[in-house]
Amino acid sequence: MEREKPREELKETELEALRRELARLRELKKQKEEAKKEIAASTKNEEIQSEAQYEAKVDDIESKLNEIDKALLKQFEDIDQRTYEQHAGYIEEQLQALEEEIIGETGVIEKELSPYEELLNEYPWLEEQKYEFMYSIPNKKKNPTDYESWKLEWSKVTFDYAKYAILHIIYLREVISEKPFSNFQNRQEAIKEIAEELVNQELAKFISKKQDKIRVYWKTLEVWADILYDWAIDSGKVGPILIYEIRESAEIGLSSLPKDDLEELFRILSKDNRGTIIKTEDGQIAFKIKLE
């Protein structure tokens, strides 16, 4: 049974939650402003909204956000729990109303970048004509320096691709049909060379005898162990945690980790004395977090 939190701790926790919600709304408002500017720039024949009206609307929303911000900054130590809950309830209502106002009828236009678009931001040369030679494998014997440089650069691209796509495992046969790898002249050979380079750099490892898939470590297992521990604490997981519970979590990247890796995270946390590995009656491995 979960212990009841002390009042002061409860106040601070709820207050932080409201502050995070306020920060989220500010980001939402920022996205809305950027989206409006993009639409206005690309639309020449239609008048979406006059500049004056739009600026007035933005100022009004910002004013309301500032009012909520001031309310959150007030000291709650001198008021009782009931008064605090009344303040919190009012603020939550205002935040919800502001979210609806910010989104409006058409909704916020969020431009979610694909993994390839993320790569282009980092490596613009991927679509520059003068770098077309990068899609051919240099001759190992005649141009060994170019070959090593080519492998190194493409290993960086592939590593970041896995990170942006939130892929722990890359299937070599599948990735060659994705940009930018689909542009290679000899796709199968190129991606195999790149995979071997990642393995040599200890950023990945082959996980099949055929060497047709690699596990890419764009975050170390130690970092994932910290993420797992924080997720368990934040989620109030005081009982044994089963792997299926982690699978169902909304924690980006964590829920899609291979089973072997999740079990390794349990071992890392156990070694760090942050919990205990438990075997259930049906033979499953679970982990019980040690509360600090």
Long-range contacts (C-beta under 8 A, 24 or more apart in sequence): 2-236, 2-238, 7-81, 8-77, 10-81, 11-76, 11-81, 11-84, 14-84, 14-88, 15-72, 15-76, 15-88, 18-72, 18-88, 18-91, 18-92, 18-95, 19-72, 21-92, 21-95, 22-65, 22-68, 22-69, 22-72, 22-95, 25-65, 25-95, 25-98, 25-99, 25-102, 26-65, 28-99, 28-102, 28-103, 28-108, 29-58, 29-61, 29-62, 29-65, 29-102, 31-108, 31-109, 31-110, 32-102, 32-103, 32-104, 32-108, 32-109, 33-58, 35-108, 35-109, 35-110, 35-111, 38-109, 39-109, 61-98, 61-101, 61-102, 64-94, 64-98, 65-98, 67-94, 68-94, 68-95, 68-98, 115-161, 115-164, 115-165, 115-178, 116-161, 116-178, 116-179, 116-180, 118-160, 118-164, 119-157, 119-160, 119-161, 119-164, 119-180, 122-160, 123-156, 123-157, 123-160, 126-157, 126-180, 135-180, 135-183, 135-184, 135-185, 135-190, 136-184, 136-185, 136-186, 137-185, 137-186, 137-189, 137-190, 137-193, 151-193, 151-194, 151-197, 152-197, 154-190, 154-193, 154-194, 154-197, 155-194, 155-197, 155-198, 155-201, 155-203, 158-191, 158-194, 158-195, 158-198, 158-216, 159-198, 159-203, 159-204, 159-216, 159-218, 160-218, 162-216, 162-218, 163-218, 166-252, 166-253, 166-256, 167-216, 168-215, 168-216, 168-253, 168-256, 168-257, 168-258, 168-261, 169-207, 169-213, 169-214, 169-215, 169-216, 169-258, 170-195, 170-204, 170-213, 170-214, 170-216, 171-212, 171-213, 172-212, 172-213, 172-214, 173-212, 215-258, 215-261, 219-253, 221-261, 221-264, 221-265, 221-268, 222-268, 224-253, 224-254, 224-257, 224-261, 224-265, 225-265, 225-268, 225-269, 225-272, 227-251, 227-253, 227-254, 228-254, 228-262, 228-265, 228-269, 229-269, 229-274, 229-275, 229-289, 232-289, 233-289, 233-291, 237-289, 238-289, 238-291, 239-288, 240-278, 240-280, 240-286, 240-287, 240-288, 241-286, 241-287, 241-288, 241-289, 242-280, 242-284, 242-286, 243-284, 243-285, 243-286
